[in-house]
Amino acid sequence: MNDLFYQNLGRKIKEQRKSKKLTQQALCGSDLNRSMLSQIENGLARPSVDTLLFLCKKLEIPLSYLMCESKKEEAQYKRMQTIEEIRNLYGSGQYRKCTILCRTEIEGDDEIAYIMSQCEVMLAGACLKRSALASAARHITAAKIAIQDASYGREEIHSQCSFFNMLIDAVENQKIPPMDVILKSASTVDISFILYLSLLSHTEYSPNAISSSLASQLKEEIYRSYFLARIHIEKAEYANAYQLLRFVCLHPPGFFTEFFALRDMEYCCQKIENYKEAYELAKKRLSLTERYAK
């Protein structure tokens, strides 16, 4: 084996050591002389097989990677290493770092395209929790782009994205989605939330409010309170609706309910001629809209 082989071998050992953020001394421990490792990394020493096996074990790399001489074999190993890192980042919930690595290192891999799109969906969900609707929309778009050429997972990702878009569009248009739009999302989220949206849709579009007995099927107190408030509004019982809406606005479960409960509470204040509070609620709704734009 020529000097170029040992120079490449040393370079790969050094790259792997640095990628794992190990000092030469940390890699050597008490089993290898640090000066010897320095010479190996600089291609000035020819390590024994036992030394190479020791370094491979400490660096968690196969001996075949150090021994390969072609750029193609080396690139294939690095690709496999990157894929493993992507899986670890995804599994540990580090979605932002995972998407960056997917975007910069991997192309044309169905598994990585699916992982990247799922990460973007998770990031969109996190944005929705803090009411950053514009940021959520960008992640939704990125998820759909990531999955577009994959051979599997497209229907699942598009369904999740469509559900998020439905909620965002509802807030932007200040109108609860109609029943047929809601039911298209039934397979992507918790069925109890679909029931909640469906009941709200009924009160939004039906001239007669649905029976209050159905509201008892909503186990979440906030959802149940908001739905009952909608029934009171339908019956022109604005004072009763106001009390329920006040409770909902003090404990909003998410941006979607918070926005529509605030909208309806403002409407009730106008109906009971509490214009001062209606004005304050209008200002709060405006500040929410500004928050959604982040």
Stockholm file with secondary structure:
# STOCKHOLM 1.0

chainA/1-294         MNDLFYQNLGRKIKEQRKSKKLTQQALCGSDLNRSMLSQIENGLARPSVDTLLFLCKKLEIPLSYLMCESKKEEAQYKRMQTIEEIRNLYGSGQYRKCTILCRTEIEGDDEIAYIMSQCEVMLAGACLKRSALASAARHITAAKIAIQDASYGREEIHSQCSFFNMLIDAVENQKIPPMDVILKSASTVDISFILYLSLLSHTEYSPNAISSSLASQLKEEIYRSYFLARIHIEKAEYANAYQLLRFVCLHPPGFFTEFFALRDMEYCCQKIENYKEAYELAKKRLSLTERYAK
#=GR chainA/1-294 SS CCHHHHHHHHHHHHHHHHHTTCCHHHHHTTTSCHHHHHHHHTTCSCCCHHHHHHHHHHHTCCHHHHHCCSHHHHHHHHHHHHHHHHHHHHHTTCHHHHHHHHHHHCCSCHHHHHHHHHHHHHHHHHHHHTTCHHHHHHHHHHHHHHHTTCSSSHHHHHHHHHHHHHHHHHHHHTSCCCHHHHHTTTTTSCHHHHHHHHHHHHHHHCSSCCCGGGGGGCCSHHHHHHHHHHHHHHTTCHHHHHHHHHHHHHSCCSHHHHHHHHHHHHHHHHHTTCHHHHHHHHHHHHHHHHHHTC
#=GC SS_cons         CCHHHHHHHHHHHHHHHHHTTCCHHHHHTTTSCHHHHHHHHTTCSCCCHHHHHHHHHHHTCCHHHHHCCSHHHHHHHHHHHHHHHHHHHHHTTCHHHHHHHHHHHCCSCHHHHHHHHHHHHHHHHHHHHTTCHHHHHHHHHHHHHHHTTCSSSHHHHHHHHHHHHHHHHHHHHTSCCCHHHHHTTTTTSCHHHHHHHHHHHHHHHCSSCCCGGGGGGCCSHHHHHHHHHHHHHHTTCHHHHHHHHHHHHHSCCSHHHHHHHHHHHHHHHHHTTCHHHHHHHHHHHHHHHHHHTC
//
